[in-house]
Amino acid sequence: GSGAKLIVSNLPLNIKFEDIELLFSAYGQILNVEKVTSRDASNHSFILSYETADLAQ
């Protein structure tokens, strides 16, 4: 199957890419983590790319 992307918002400003991978890899293999510009400067948003759509759910 094809990969899937998941947007994760409202994460603390001090979170690191390693933290995100550690937290969300429990749900499956993450292919990529990309920081996106959030409209709210008090938190971060990221796009996680998973191997399959089933994992992203």
mmCIF file of the N, C-alpha and C atoms, coordinates in Angstrom:
data_MODEL
# 
_entry.id   MODEL 
# 
loop_
_atom_site.group_PDB 
_atom_site.id 
_atom_site.type_symbol 
_atom_site.label_atom_id 
_atom_site.label_alt_id 
_atom_site.label_comp_id 
_atom_site.label_asym_id 
_atom_site.label_entity_id 
_atom_site.label_seq_id 
_atom_site.pdbx_PDB_ins_code 
_atom_site.Cartn_x 
_atom_site.Cartn_y 
_atom_site.Cartn_z 
_atom_site.occupancy 
_atom_site.B_iso_or_equiv 
_atom_site.pdbx_formal_charge 
_atom_site.auth_seq_id 
_atom_site.auth_comp_id 
_atom_site.auth_asym_id 
_atom_site.auth_atom_id 
_atom_site.pdbx_PDB_model_num 
ATOM 1   N N  . GLY A 1 1  ? 0.828  -1.193 0.000  1.00 0.00 ? 1  GLY A N  1 
ATOM 2   C CA . GLY A 1 1  ? 0.000  0.000  0.000  1.00 0.00 ? 1  GLY A CA 1 
ATOM 3   C C  . GLY A 1 1  ? 0.858  1.237  0.000  1.00 0.00 ? 1  GLY A C  1 
ATOM 4   N N  . SER A 1 2  ? 0.219  2.358  -0.180 1.00 0.00 ? 2  SER A N  1 
ATOM 5   C CA . SER A 1 2  ? 0.961  3.617  -0.192 1.00 0.00 ? 2  SER A CA 1 
ATOM 6   C C  . SER A 1 2  ? 1.034  4.189  1.209  1.00 0.00 ? 2  SER A C  1 
ATOM 7   N N  . GLY A 1 3  ? 1.964  5.097  1.415  1.00 0.00 ? 3  GLY A N  1 
ATOM 8   C CA . GLY A 1 3  ? 2.159  5.706  2.722  1.00 0.00 ? 3  GLY A CA 1 
ATOM 9   C C  . GLY A 1 3  ? 1.037  6.658  3.075  1.00 0.00 ? 3  GLY A C  1 
ATOM 10  N N  . ALA A 1 4  ? 1.081  7.137  4.296  1.00 0.00 ? 4  ALA A N  1 
ATOM 11  C CA . ALA A 1 4  ? 0.061  8.068  4.769  1.00 0.00 ? 4  ALA A CA 1 
ATOM 12  C C  . ALA A 1 4  ? 0.716  9.106  5.656  1.00 0.00 ? 4  ALA A C  1 
ATOM 13  N N  . LYS A 1 5  ? 0.138  10.294 5.670  1.00 0.00 ? 5  LYS A N  1 
ATOM 14  C CA . LYS A 1 5  ? 0.653  11.375 6.499  1.00 0.00 ? 5  LYS A CA 1 
ATOM 15  C C  . LYS A 1 5  ? -0.356 11.722 7.577  1.00 0.00 ? 5  LYS A C  1 
ATOM 16  N N  . LEU A 1 6  ? 0.176  12.069 8.736  1.00 0.00 ? 6  LEU A N  1 
ATOM 17  C CA . LEU A 1 6  ? -0.635 12.403 9.895  1.00 0.00 ? 6  LEU A CA 1 
ATOM 18  C C  . LEU A 1 6  ? -0.150 13.735 10.441 1.00 0.00 ? 6  LEU A C  1 
ATOM 19  N N  . ILE A 1 7  ? -1.057 14.681 10.650 1.00 0.00 ? 7  ILE A N  1 
ATOM 20  C CA . ILE A 1 7  ? -0.695 15.969 11.238 1.00 0.00 ? 7  ILE A CA 1 
ATOM 21  C C  . ILE A 1 7  ? -0.913 15.893 12.741 1.00 0.00 ? 7  ILE A C  1 
ATOM 22  N N  . VAL A 1 8  ? 0.125  16.263 13.486 1.00 0.00 ? 8  VAL A N  1 
ATOM 23  C CA . VAL A 1 8  ? 0.058  16.279 14.944 1.00 0.00 ? 8  VAL A CA 1 
ATOM 24  C C  . VAL A 1 8  ? 0.290  17.716 15.389 1.00 0.00 ? 8  VAL A C  1 
ATOM 25  N N  . SER A 1 9  ? -0.669 18.265 16.127 1.00 0.00 ? 9  SER A N  1 
ATOM 26  C CA . SER A 1 9  ? -0.605 19.673 16.535 1.00 0.00 ? 9  SER A CA 1 
ATOM 27  C C  . SER A 1 9  ? -0.581 19.807 18.049 1.00 0.00 ? 9  SER A C  1 
ATOM 28  N N  . ASN A 1 10 ? -0.383 21.042 18.491 1.00 0.00 ? 10 ASN A N  1 
ATOM 29  C CA . ASN A 1 10 ? -0.408 21.400 19.917 1.00 0.00 ? 10 ASN A CA 1 
ATOM 30  C C  . ASN A 1 10 ? 0.677  20.704 20.726 1.00 0.00 ? 10 ASN A C  1 
ATOM 31  N N  . LEU A 1 11 ? 1.825  20.482 20.113 1.00 0.00 ? 11 LEU A N  1 
ATOM 32  C CA . LEU A 1 11 ? 2.948  19.896 20.835 1.00 0.00 ? 11 LEU A CA 1 
ATOM 33  C C  . LEU A 1 11 ? 3.766  21.012 21.482 1.00 0.00 ? 11 LEU A C  1 
ATOM 34  N N  . PRO A 1 12 ? 4.393  20.735 22.624 1.00 0.00 ? 12 PRO A N  1 
ATOM 35  C CA . PRO A 1 12 ? 5.139  21.780 23.331 1.00 0.00 ? 12 PRO A CA 1 
ATOM 36  C C  . PRO A 1 12 ? 6.314  22.314 22.509 1.00 0.00 ? 12 PRO A C  1 
ATOM 37  N N  . LEU A 1 13 ? 6.672  23.558 22.775 1.00 0.00 ? 13 LEU A N  1 
ATOM 38  C CA . LEU A 1 13 ? 7.740  24.213 22.027 1.00 0.00 ? 13 LEU A CA 1 
ATOM 39  C C  . LEU A 1 13 ? 9.093  23.531 22.206 1.00 0.00 ? 13 LEU A C  1 
ATOM 40  N N  . ASN A 1 14 ? 9.300  22.875 23.332 1.00 0.00 ? 14 ASN A N  1 
ATOM 41  C CA . ASN A 1 14 ? 10.606 22.271 23.602 1.00 0.00 ? 14 ASN A CA 1 
ATOM 42  C C  . ASN A 1 14 ? 10.722 20.829 23.109 1.00 0.00 ? 14 ASN A C  1 
ATOM 43  N N  . ILE A 1 15 ? 9.730  20.339 22.375 1.00 0.00 ? 15 ILE A N  1 
ATOM 44  C CA . ILE A 1 15 ? 9.783  18.953 21.893 1.00 0.00 ? 15 ILE A CA 1 
ATOM 45  C C  . ILE A 1 15 ? 10.820 18.827 20.780 1.00 0.00 ? 15 ILE A C  1 
ATOM 46  N N  . LYS A 1 16 ? 11.483 17.674 20.733 1.00 0.00 ? 16 LYS A N  1 
ATOM 47  C CA . LYS A 1 16 ? 12.516 17.418 19.734 1.00 0.00 ? 16 LYS A CA 1 
ATOM 48  C C  . LYS A 1 16 ? 12.033 16.332 18.777 1.00 0.00 ? 16 LYS A C  1 
ATOM 49  N N  . PHE A 1 17 ? 12.656 16.278 17.595 1.00 0.00 ? 17 PHE A N  1 
ATOM 50  C CA . PHE A 1 17 ? 12.311 15.252 16.611 1.00 0.00 ? 17 PHE A CA 1 
ATOM 51  C C  . PHE A 1 17 ? 12.449 13.857 17.215 1.00 0.00 ? 17 PHE A C  1 
ATOM 52  N N  . GLU A 1 18 ? 13.490 13.657 18.036 1.00 0.00 ? 18 GLU A N  1 
ATOM 53  C CA . GLU A 1 18 ? 13.712 12.348 18.651 1.00 0.00 ? 18 GLU A CA 1 
ATOM 54  C C  . GLU A 1 18 ? 12.544 11.979 19.564 1.00 0.00 ? 18 GLU A C  1 
ATOM 55  N N  . ASP A 1 19 ? 12.008 12.971 20.283 1.00 0.00 ? 19 ASP A N  1 
ATOM 56  C CA . ASP A 1 19 ? 10.866 12.723 21.171 1.00 0.00 ? 19 ASP A CA 1 
ATOM 57  C C  . ASP A 1 19 ? 9.645  12.274 20.371 1.00 0.00 ? 19 ASP A C  1 
ATOM 58  N N  . ILE A 1 20 ? 9.412  12.945 19.265 1.00 0.00 ? 20 ILE A N  1 
ATOM 59  C CA . ILE A 1 20 ? 8.257  12.620 18.419 1.00 0.00 ? 20 ILE A CA 1 
ATOM 60  C C  . ILE A 1 20 ? 8.388  11.202 17.870 1.00 0.00 ? 20 ILE A C  1 
ATOM 61  N N  . GLU A 1 21 ? 9.573  10.883 17.359 1.00 0.00 ? 21 GLU A N  1 
ATOM 62  C CA . GLU A 1 21 ? 9.781  9.538  16.821 1.00 0.00 ? 21 GLU A CA 1 
ATOM 63  C C  . GLU A 1 21 ? 9.603  8.483  17.903 1.00 0.00 ? 21 GLU A C  1 
ATOM 64  N N  . LEU A 1 22 ? 10.101 8.761  19.094 1.00 0.00 ? 22 LEU A N  1 
ATOM 65  C CA . LEU A 1 22 ? 9.968  7.812  20.196 1.00 0.00 ? 22 LEU A CA 1 
ATOM 66  C C  . LEU A 1 22 ? 8.497  7.603  20.570 1.00 0.00 ? 22 LEU A C  1 
ATOM 67  N N  . LEU A 1 23 ? 7.750  8.691  20.662 1.00 0.00 ? 23 LEU A N  1 
ATOM 68  C CA . LEU A 1 23 ? 6.337  8.610  21.042 1.00 0.00 ? 23 LEU A CA 1 
ATOM 69  C C  . LEU A 1 23 ? 5.488  7.907  19.985 1.00 0.00 ? 23 LEU A C  1 
ATOM 70  N N  . PHE A 1 24 ? 5.662  8.299  18.733 1.00 0.00 ? 24 PHE A N  1 
ATOM 71  C CA . PHE A 1 24 ? 4.749  7.849  17.687 1.00 0.00 ? 24 PHE A CA 1 
ATOM 72  C C  . PHE A 1 24 ? 5.208  6.598  16.956 1.00 0.00 ? 24 PHE A C  1 
ATOM 73  N N  . SER A 1 25 ? 6.453  6.170  17.150 1.00 0.00 ? 25 SER A N  1 
ATOM 74  C CA . SER A 1 25 ? 6.900  4.930  16.506 1.00 0.00 ? 25 SER A CA 1 
ATOM 75  C C  . SER A 1 25 ? 6.240  3.707  17.143 1.00 0.00 ? 25 SER A C  1 
ATOM 76  N N  . ALA A 1 26 ? 5.639  3.887  18.312 1.00 0.00 ? 26 ALA A N  1 
ATOM 77  C CA . ALA A 1 26 ? 4.890  2.797  18.942 1.00 0.00 ? 26 ALA A CA 1 
ATOM 78  C C  . ALA A 1 26 ? 3.725  2.348  18.062 1.00 0.00 ? 26 ALA A C  1 
ATOM 79  N N  . TYR A 1 27 ? 3.292  3.207  17.145 1.00 0.00 ? 27 TYR A N  1 
ATOM 80  C CA . TYR A 1 27 ? 2.149  2.906  16.277 1.00 0.00 ? 27 TYR A CA 1 
ATOM 81  C C  . TYR A 1 27 ? 2.572  2.412  14.904 1.00 0.00 ? 27 TYR A C  1 
ATOM 82  N N  . GLY A 1 28 ? 3.870  2.324  14.668 1.00 0.00 ? 28 GLY A N  1 
ATOM 83  C CA . GLY A 1 28 ? 4.373  1.849  13.389 1.00 0.00 ? 28 GLY A CA 1 
ATOM 84  C C  . GLY A 1 28 ? 5.595  2.629  12.966 1.00 0.00 ? 28 GLY A C  1 
ATOM 85  N N  . GLN A 1 29 ? 6.224  2.149  11.899 1.00 0.00 ? 29 GLN A N  1 
ATOM 86  C CA . GLN A 1 29 ? 7.450  2.790  11.430 1.00 0.00 ? 29 GLN A CA 1 
ATOM 87  C C  . GLN A 1 29 ? 7.159  4.143  10.797 1.00 0.00 ? 29 GLN A C  1 
ATOM 88  N N  . ILE A 1 30 ? 7.839  5.165  11.308 1.00 0.00 ? 30 ILE A N  1 
ATOM 89  C CA . ILE A 1 30 ? 7.717  6.518  10.772 1.00 0.00 ? 30 ILE A CA 1 
ATOM 90  C C  . ILE A 1 30 ? 8.794  6.694  9.713  1.00 0.00 ? 30 ILE A C  1 
ATOM 91  N N  . LEU A 1 31 ? 8.385  7.128  8.534  1.00 0.00 ? 31 LEU A N  1 
ATOM 92  C CA . LEU A 1 31 ? 9.335  7.342  7.452  1.00 0.00 ? 31 LEU A CA 1 
ATOM 93  C C  . LEU A 1 31 ? 9.946  8.733  7.508  1.00 0.00 ? 31 LEU A C  1 
ATOM 94  N N  . ASN A 1 32 ? 9.165  9.715  7.979  1.00 0.00 ? 32 ASN A N  1 
ATOM 95  C CA . ASN A 1 32 ? 9.638  11.095 7.981  1.00 0.00 ? 32 ASN A CA 1 
ATOM 96  C C  . ASN A 1 32 ? 8.868  11.911 9.011  1.00 0.00 ? 32 ASN A C  1 
ATOM 97  N N  . VAL A 1 33 ? 9.553  12.888 9.609  1.00 0.00 ? 33 VAL A N  1 
ATOM 98  C CA . VAL A 1 33 ? 8.925  13.857 10.503 1.00 0.00 ? 33 VAL A CA 1 
ATOM 99  C C  . VAL A 1 33 ? 9.258  15.235 9.958  1.00 0.00 ? 33 VAL A C  1 
ATOM 100 N N  . GLU A 1 34 ? 8.231  16.040 9.704  1.00 0.00 ? 34 GLU A N  1 
ATOM 101 C CA . GLU A 1 34 ? 8.415  17.359 9.101  1.00 0.00 ? 34 GLU A CA 1 
ATOM 102 C C  . GLU A 1 34 ? 7.727  18.415 9.958  1.00 0.00 ? 34 GLU A C  1 
ATOM 103 N N  . LYS A 1 35 ? 8.476  19.448 10.332 1.00 0.00 ? 35 LYS A N  1 
ATOM 104 C CA . LYS A 1 35 ? 7.896  20.538 11.117 1.00 0.00 ? 35 LYS A CA 1 
ATOM 105 C C  . LYS A 1 35 ? 7.132  21.465 10.178 1.00 0.00 ? 35 LYS A C  1 
ATOM 106 N N  . VAL A 1 36 ? 5.940  21.847 10.586 1.00 0.00 ? 36 VAL A N  1 
ATOM 107 C CA . VAL A 1 36 ? 5.149  22.782 9.790  1.00 0.00 ? 36 VAL A CA 1 
ATOM 108 C C  . VAL A 1 36 ? 4.925  24.059 10.588 1.00 0.00 ? 36 VAL A C  1 
ATOM 109 N N  . THR A 1 37 ? 4.761  25.144 9.885  1.00 0.00 ? 37 THR A N  1 
ATOM 110 C CA . THR A 1 37 ? 4.531  26.423 10.535 1.00 0.00 ? 37 THR A CA 1 
ATOM 111 C C  . THR A 1 37 ? 3.123  26.450 11.108 1.00 0.00 ? 37 THR A C  1 
ATOM 112 N N  . SER A 1 38 ? 3.045  26.733 12.384 1.00 0.00 ? 38 SER A N  1 
ATOM 113 C CA . SER A 1 38 ? 1.761  26.785 13.071 1.00 0.00 ? 38 SER A CA 1 
ATOM 114 C C  . SER A 1 38 ? 1.301  28.234 13.176 1.00 0.00 ? 38 SER A C  1 
ATOM 115 N N  . ARG A 1 39 ? 0.012  28.438 13.090 1.00 0.00 ? 39 ARG A N  1 
ATOM 116 C CA . ARG A 1 39 ? -0.528 29.792 13.268 1.00 0.00 ? 39 ARG A CA 1 
ATOM 117 C C  . ARG A 1 39 ? -0.411 30.243 14.714 1.00 0.00 ? 39 ARG A C  1 
ATOM 118 N N  . ASP A 1 40 ? -0.347 29.287 15.615 1.00 0.00 ? 40 ASP A N  1 
ATOM 119 C CA . ASP A 1 40 ? -0.242 29.584 17.041 1.00 0.00 ? 40 ASP A CA 1 
ATOM 120 C C  . ASP A 1 40 ? 1.220  29.444 17.456 1.00 0.00 ? 40 ASP A C  1 
ATOM 121 N N  . ALA A 1 41 ? 1.849  30.540 17.836 1.00 0.00 ? 41 ALA A N  1 
ATOM 122 C CA . ALA A 1 41 ? 3.274  30.534 18.177 1.00 0.00 ? 41 ALA A CA 1 
ATOM 123 C C  . ALA A 1 41 ? 3.560  29.851 19.510 1.00 0.00 ? 41 ALA A C  1 
ATOM 124 N N  . SER A 1 42 ? 2.525  29.456 20.247 1.00 0.00 ? 42 SER A N  1 
ATOM 125 C CA . SER A 1 42 ? 2.738  28.850 21.560 1.00 0.00 ? 42 SER A CA 1 
ATOM 126 C C  . SER A 1 42 ? 2.888  27.329 21.496 1.00 0.00 ? 42 SER A C  1 
ATOM 127 N N  . ASN A 1 43 ? 2.803  26.748 20.301 1.00 0.00 ? 43 ASN A N  1 
ATOM 128 C CA . ASN A 1 43 ? 2.984  25.301 20.165 1.00 0.00 ? 43 ASN A CA 1 
ATOM 129 C C  . ASN A 1 43 ? 3.495  24.954 18.774 1.00 0.00 ? 43 ASN A C  1 
ATOM 130 N N  . HIS A 1 44 ? 3.875  23.689 18.603 1.00 0.00 ? 44 HIS A N  1 
ATOM 131 C CA . HIS A 1 44 ? 4.403  23.202 17.327 1.00 0.00 ? 44 HIS A CA 1 
ATOM 132 C C  . HIS A 1 44 ? 3.439  22.216 16.686 1.00 0.00 ? 44 HIS A C  1 
ATOM 133 N N  . SER A 1 45 ? 3.533  22.127 15.362 1.00 0.00 ? 45 SER A N  1 
ATOM 134 C CA . SER A 1 45 ? 2.803  21.115 14.603 1.00 0.00 ? 45 SER A CA 1 
ATOM 135 C C  . SER A 1 45 ? 3.798  20.373 13.718 1.00 0.00 ? 45 SER A C  1 
ATOM 136 N N  . PHE A 1 46 ? 3.544  19.092 13.522 1.00 0.00 ? 46 PHE A N  1 
ATOM 137 C CA . PHE A 1 46 ? 4.422  18.259 12.707 1.00 0.00 ? 46 PHE A CA 1 
ATOM 138 C C  . PHE A 1 46 ? 3.588  17.369 11.804 1.00 0.00 ? 46 PHE A C  1 
ATOM 139 N N  . ILE A 1 47 ? 4.175  16.975 10.674 1.00 0.00 ? 47 ILE A N  1 
ATOM 140 C CA . ILE A 1 47 ? 3.569  15.982 9.792  1.00 0.00 ? 47 ILE A CA 1 
ATOM 141 C C  . ILE A 1 47 ? 4.408  14.717 9.911  1.00 0.00 ? 47 ILE A C  1 
ATOM 142 N N  . LEU A 1 48 ? 3.758  13.619 10.267 1.00 0.00 ? 48 LEU A N  1 
ATOM 143 C CA . LEU A 1 48 ? 4.427  12.326 10.368 1.00 0.00 ? 48 LEU A CA 1 
ATOM 144 C C  . LEU A 1 48 ? 4.043  11.497 9.154  1.00 0.00 ? 48 LEU A C  1 
ATOM 145 N N  . SER A 1 49 ? 5.028  10.930 8.491  1.00 0.00 ? 49 SER A N  1 
ATOM 146 C CA . SER A 1 49 ? 4.770  10.044 7.352  1.00 0.00 ? 49 SER A CA 1 
ATOM 147 C C  . SER A 1 49 ? 4.958  8.606  7.799  1.00 0.00 ? 49 SER A C  1 
ATOM 148 N N  . TYR A 1 50 ? 3.894  7.822  7.671  1.00 0.00 ? 50 TYR A N  1 
ATOM 149 C CA . TYR A 1 50 ? 3.929  6.407  8.038  1.00 0.00 ? 50 TYR A CA 1 
ATOM 150 C C  . TYR A 1 50 ? 4.028  5.549  6.781  1.00 0.00 ? 50 TYR A C  1 
ATOM 151 N N  . GLU A 1 51 ? 4.478  4.325  6.985  1.00 0.00 ? 51 GLU A N  1 
ATOM 152 C CA . GLU A 1 51 ? 4.652  3.382  5.887  1.00 0.00 ? 51 GLU A CA 1 
ATOM 153 C C  . GLU A 1 51 ? 3.321  3.042  5.215  1.00 0.00 ? 51 GLU A C  1 
ATOM 154 N N  . THR A 1 52 ? 2.266  2.861  6.023  1.00 0.00 ? 52 THR A N  1 
ATOM 155 C CA . THR A 1 52 ? 0.957  2.509  5.467  1.00 0.00 ? 52 THR A CA 1 
ATOM 156 C C  . THR A 1 52 ? -0.134 3.376  6.091  1.00 0.00 ? 52 THR A C  1 
ATOM 157 N N  . ALA A 1 53 ? -1.253 3.484  5.412  1.00 0.00 ? 53 ALA A N  1 
ATOM 158 C CA . ALA A 1 53 ? -2.385 4.258  5.917  1.00 0.00 ? 53 ALA A CA 1 
ATOM 159 C C  . ALA A 1 53 ? -2.941 3.639  7.194  1.00 0.00 ? 53 ALA A C  1 
ATOM 160 N N  . ASP A 1 54 ? -2.896 2.324  7.313  1.00 0.00 ? 54 ASP A N  1 
ATOM 161 C CA . ASP A 1 54 ? -3.398 1.657  8.518  1.00 0.00 ? 54 ASP A CA 1 
ATOM 162 C C  . ASP A 1 54 ? -2.648 2.111  9.758  1.00 0.00 ? 54 ASP A C  1 
ATOM 163 N N  . LEU A 1 55 ? -1.349 2.314  9.645  1.00 0.00 ? 55 LEU A N  1 
ATOM 164 C CA . LEU A 1 55 ? -0.547 2.742  10.785 1.00 0.00 ? 55 LEU A CA 1 
ATOM 165 C C  . LEU A 1 55 ? -0.884 4.171  11.192 1.00 0.00 ? 55 LEU A C  1 
ATOM 166 N N  . ALA A 1 56 ? -1.195 5.010  10.245 1.00 0.00 ? 56 ALA A N  1 
ATOM 167 C CA . ALA A 1 56 ? -1.483 6.416  10.532 1.00 0.00 ? 56 ALA A CA 1 
ATOM 168 C C  . ALA A 1 56 ? -2.806 6.592  11.267 1.00 0.00 ? 56 ALA A C  1 
ATOM 169 N N  . GLN A 1 57 ? -3.686 5.612  11.177 1.00 0.00 ? 57 GLN A N  1 
ATOM 170 C CA . GLN A 1 57 ? -4.976 5.722  11.849 1.00 0.00 ? 57 GLN A CA 1 
ATOM 171 C C  . GLN A 1 57 ? -4.804 5.525  13.326 1.00 0.00 ? 57 GLN A C  1 
# 
